[in-house]
């Protein structure tokens, strides 16, 4: 089924709760609906959105917004080691994680409670606590708008990187992801070497699949604001990846600075720690602030912030971090 909304208020459709309007918004339930949508309802520019958990609107939206609502999870094949699944782009990501955990399937449990839809997972290559979506994705099915046909791209051709993929670059504005194929393991493979996950799992009785999910959910709930209560887009900034020599110089000055292995000769730093050390954790200016429990998160502190106010505040945060550390932090949020 296709549903068309004109002059649609986006306030409750974006996690930052900023008030903007979309000229036209189209939801579809089945991938096959896309042929009709493009033949009969798209007359100009278009963009794809899911839950708008990683988008900051700064103006009303003129392009048509296309919203996948296909919510099927299918088992394609399985053997003694693994299970291959096909997941609709409109499935809530955390619903998929719960589906997997309840069936004793490993691979995405560390990505528990990440907001958003499955269709956005390969675009952003979502990640948390030492895991990334690319670790389990095998193929991505999409509708190529120009050719009006469905194509499938193998994971090795998706150019996955840290919060990166081909869908943010060469295929941006050209395709709509309709289904994501994943391979989940039946063999236990806990990843506990990141942050305070180990201690939380031990409190729950050990590294079972359910305990890992519950531990990560508990950590995230403690640190991150509920979007239903406080507008935010999760991690507003990317963790910067710097040359090892730069990291070593900073470690001489700040021995307790969190840092993680990255590509050869490089090191990943914690943007939240940098913001905290710049004295901004919990800081509020007007309608926008830094979350008091997780400095990586910017919040709509009063519920009245505009997208432009958030951008000005983010630029101030970037400037303060650069002044103190000489490190540039990039926005992870998509700014429209």
NORSUL-V589739 format. One record per pair of residues at least 12 apart in sequence whose ideal C-beta (glycine too) atoms are under 6 Angstrom apart, sorted by the first residue. I is the first residue (numbers start at 1). J is the second residue. D is the distance in Angstrom with one decimal. If there is no record, write none. Layout:
i:I j:J d:D
i:I j:J d:D
This chain:
i:1 j:29 d:4.7
i:2 j:28 d:5.4
i:2 j:33 d:5.2
i:3 j:27 d:4.4
i:4 j:26 d:5.3
i:5 j:25 d:4.4
i:6 j:24 d:5.6
i:7 j:21 d:5.7
i:8 j:22 d:4.6
i:8 j:25 d:4.4
i:9 j:21 d:5.9
i:10 j:22 d:5.7
i:13 j:52 d:5.5
i:14 j:52 d:3.8
i:14 j:55 d:6.0
i:14 j:57 d:5.9
i:15 j:53 d:4.5
i:15 j:227 d:4.2
i:15 j:233 d:5.6
i:16 j:56 d:5.6
i:16 j:231 d:4.6
i:16 j:233 d:5.4
i:16 j:300 d:5.6
i:17 j:231 d:3.5
i:17 j:300 d:5.5
i:18 j:57 d:5.3
i:18 j:306 d:5.9
i:18 j:307 d:4.8
i:20 j:57 d:4.1
i:20 j:60 d:5.2
i:21 j:60 d:4.7
i:22 j:61 d:4.4
i:22 j:65 d:5.0
i:23 j:62 d:5.5
i:24 j:64 d:4.6
i:25 j:65 d:4.4
i:26 j:66 d:5.4
i:27 j:67 d:4.5
i:27 j:69 d:5.1
i:29 j:69 d:5.1
i:29 j:70 d:5.9
i:30 j:70 d:5.9
i:31 j:70 d:6.0
i:31 j:178 d:3.9
i:34 j:143 d:4.5
i:38 j:145 d:5.8
i:42 j:64 d:5.8
i:45 j:63 d:3.7
i:46 j:63 d:5.3
i:46 j:64 d:4.4
i:46 j:66 d:5.8
i:47 j:63 d:5.0
i:47 j:65 d:5.8
i:48 j:66 d:5.0
i:48 j:176 d:5.2
i:49 j:65 d:5.2
i:49 j:67 d:5.8
i:50 j:116 d:5.8
i:50 j:117 d:3.3
i:50 j:119 d:5.5
i:50 j:120 d:4.8
i:51 j:116 d:5.0
i:51 j:117 d:5.4
i:53 j:115 d:4.2
i:53 j:116 d:4.3
i:54 j:233 d:5.6
i:54 j:333 d:5.7
i:54 j:334 d:5.8
i:55 j:334 d:4.9
i:55 j:336 d:5.9
i:56 j:307 d:5.1
i:56 j:310 d:5.8
i:56 j:333 d:5.1
i:56 j:335 d:5.1
i:57 j:307 d:5.1
i:57 j:336 d:5.3
i:58 j:307 d:3.5
i:58 j:308 d:5.3
i:68 j:89 d:4.0
i:68 j:90 d:4.3
i:68 j:119 d:5.3
i:69 j:90 d:4.3
i:70 j:88 d:3.7
i:70 j:90 d:4.7
i:71 j:88 d:5.1
i:71 j:90 d:4.9
i:71 j:91 d:5.0
i:72 j:88 d:4.6
i:73 j:87 d:5.2
i:73 j:99 d:5.7
i:74 j:86 d:4.6
i:81 j:186 d:5.9
i:81 j:187 d:6.0
i:82 j:183 d:5.2
i:82 j:185 d:5.3
i:83 j:105 d:5.6
i:83 j:184 d:5.2
i:84 j:183 d:5.2
i:85 j:182 d:5.4
i:86 j:179 d:5.4
i:86 j:181 d:5.4
i:87 j:118 d:4.9
i:87 j:180 d:5.1
i:88 j:179 d:5.9
i:89 j:118 d:5.7
i:89 j:119 d:2.8
i:89 j:177 d:5.1
i:89 j:178 d:5.5
i:90 j:117 d:5.9
i:91 j:118 d:4.4
i:93 j:114 d:5.5
i:93 j:116 d:5.2
i:93 j:118 d:5.6
i:94 j:113 d:5.5
i:96 j:118 d:5.8
i:97 j:112 d:5.1
i:100 j:184 d:5.6
i:101 j:209 d:5.4
i:101 j:213 d:4.9
i:105 j:184 d:3.8
i:106 j:185 d:4.3
i:106 j:189 d:5.1
i:107 j:136 d:4.3
i:107 j:184 d:4.5
i:107 j:185 d:5.4
i:108 j:136 d:5.8
i:109 j:209 d:5.8
i:109 j:212 d:4.9
i:109 j:213 d:4.8
i:110 j:129 d:4.3
i:110 j:131 d:3.8
i:110 j:191 d:5.5
i:111 j:128 d:5.6
i:111 j:131 d:5.7
i:112 j:213 d:4.8
i:112 j:216 d:4.5
i:112 j:217 d:5.2
i:113 j:217 d:4.9
i:113 j:220 d:4.6
i:114 j:126 d:5.5
i:118 j:180 d:5.4
i:119 j:177 d:4.4
i:121 j:133 d:4.3
i:122 j:137 d:5.7
i:122 j:140 d:5.1
i:122 j:165 d:5.7
i:122 j:180 d:6.0
i:123 j:165 d:5.8
i:123 j:167 d:4.3
i:124 j:163 d:5.8
i:125 j:160 d:4.9
i:125 j:163 d:5.9
i:125 j:165 d:5.2
i:129 j:194 d:4.5
i:129 j:197 d:5.6
i:129 j:216 d:6.0
i:130 j:191 d:4.7
i:130 j:194 d:4.0
i:131 j:191 d:5.8
i:134 j:160 d:3.9
i:136 j:182 d:4.6
i:136 j:183 d:6.0
i:137 j:155 d:4.9
i:137 j:182 d:5.6
i:138 j:155 d:5.5
i:138 j:181 d:4.8
i:138 j:183 d:5.1
i:139 j:152 d:5.2
i:139 j:154 d:5.5
i:139 j:181 d:4.0
i:140 j:153 d:5.0
i:140 j:177 d:5.9
i:140 j:180 d:5.7
i:141 j:178 d:5.2
i:141 j:179 d:4.1
i:142 j:175 d:4.1
i:142 j:177 d:5.0
i:143 j:176 d:4.7
i:143 j:178 d:5.7
i:144 j:175 d:5.5
i:163 j:238 d:5.7
i:163 j:332 d:5.9
i:190 j:207 d:4.3
i:197 j:215 d:6.0
i:200 j:215 d:3.8
i:200 j:219 d:5.9
i:201 j:215 d:4.6
i:223 j:293 d:5.1
i:223 j:294 d:4.4
i:224 j:294 d:5.7
i:225 j:291 d:5.7
i:225 j:299 d:5.9
i:230 j:299 d:5.2
i:231 j:300 d:3.1
i:232 j:297 d:5.3
i:232 j:299 d:4.8
i:233 j:333 d:4.7
i:235 j:296 d:4.8
i:235 j:332 d:5.4
i:236 j:298 d:4.4
i:236 j:333 d:5.4
i:237 j:271 d:4.5
i:237 j:329 d:4.5
i:237 j:332 d:5.8
i:238 j:330 d:4.9
i:238 j:332 d:4.7
i:239 j:268 d:5.2
i:239 j:270 d:5.8
i:239 j:271 d:4.9
i:240 j:269 d:5.2
i:240 j:327 d:5.4
i:240 j:329 d:5.4
i:241 j:262 d:4.9
i:241 j:266 d:5.3
i:241 j:268 d:5.1
i:242 j:267 d:6.0
i:243 j:266 d:5.9
i:244 j:265 d:5.4
i:244 j:267 d:5.2
i:247 j:259 d:5.6
i:247 j:267 d:3.7
i:258 j:270 d:4.2
i:258 j:273 d:5.2
i:271 j:296 d:5.6
i:271 j:329 d:4.9
i:272 j:295 d:4.4
i:272 j:296 d:3.6
i:274 j:321 d:5.0
i:274 j:325 d:5.8
i:275 j:295 d:4.0
i:276 j:295 d:4.4
i:278 j:320 d:4.5
i:278 j:321 d:5.1
i:278 j:324 d:4.9
i:280 j:317 d:5.9
i:281 j:295 d:4.2
i:284 j:301 d:5.0
i:287 j:301 d:5.9
i:287 j:302 d:4.5
i:287 j:304 d:5.1
i:287 j:305 d:3.8
i:287 j:309 d:5.6
i:288 j:301 d:6.0
i:288 j:305 d:5.1
i:288 j:309 d:5.4
i:288 j:310 d:5.4
i:288 j:313 d:4.0
i:289 j:301 d:4.1
